[in-house]
Amino acid sequence: MSELSVKDGLTAMEVASYLRRHSDFLKEFPDIAMILRLPREQGSAASLASYQLEVLRDKNNEFSRRLHDLIEIAHENETLMVRVHTLTLALMRATSLADTVTRVVASLTEDFHTDLVRVVLFRSDPDLPAAEWLLVEADGRGSMPAFADFLKRGEPLCGRLQQDKLDALFGARAGDVQSAVLLAIGEVGMLAIGSLDANRFHPGMGTVFLRLIAEAMSAAVGRYSGS
C-alpha cells in the first residue's frame, strides 16, 4: 500500500476511489471490517456479507460483554474472599465468647458494610455484652418457635423475611429491614443481617461466602460451649 498517505479533508469519492484501487485493504485492517455496515438492499451478495458481518460483530460484542462481566464477578469474589479470610483470622484471635461475637459484628459492619446485624445465641454467658445486636436465648431453640423450620433445614435464608421473624430479630428496627440474610450458626445460634436496600439480599443470590462465614463463626463460638 505505497499510495497510502494521510490527507486532510478527504471526500467520500476519494475514499471510495482509494478502496476500489486497493481491494485487499480490509485484509490489512480487519478491525475496520468489524465496524463497517454494508447495505442489505444492494443485492443478495451484499445482503449475505452484511448479515455475516453483523452476526460476527454481535458475537464479538457479546463475548466482550461476557468477559467484562466475568472479570467484574472475579474481582467481587476476590474482595469477598479477602474479607471472609480477614474475619476468619479475627475469630481465630478471639479469646472469649464475648470477644468472638463482638469481632463478628464489627467485621460485618465495617468490612462488609452491612446495615443491621443480629447475633442470636442459644446459651448465656456472664461476660456477654448488653448490646442491641445480641439476643441471648438461654432456653435454646424452643424459645424461638418462629424459626423452628429454618433451624431444622439449616440452609441460608435470603430475601424478605416474614414479619414474625423480623420482629423477633430486629425489634423496633424491623420496619427498616427491606431484605435480609439468616444463617444458622451450627447448633449454637443464628446470625441475621438486615439491609435497608430491598435488592441487596434475594432468594437467587449465591450463598458460598455466607456459608463460609457461618461455618467459621460456628467453629469459633463452639470453642466456648463448655465455659
Salt bridges, closest charged atoms under 4 A:
GLU3 OE1 - ARG21 NH2 3.42
GLU14 OE2 - LYS7 NZ 2.95
GLU54 OE1 - ARG40 NH2 2.78
GLU62 OE1 - ARG65 NH2 2.64
GLU62 OE2 - ARG66 NE 3.03
ASP69 OD1 - HIS68 ND1 3.85
GLU72 OE2 - HIS68 NE2 3.96
ASP99 OD1 - ARG103 NE 3.04
ASP125 OD2 - ARG123 NH2 3.31
GLU132 OE2 - ARG118 NH2 3.59
GLU155 OE1 - ARG211 NH2 2.45
ASP176 OD2 - ARG173 NE 2.52
GLU187 OE1 - ARG141 NH2 2.85
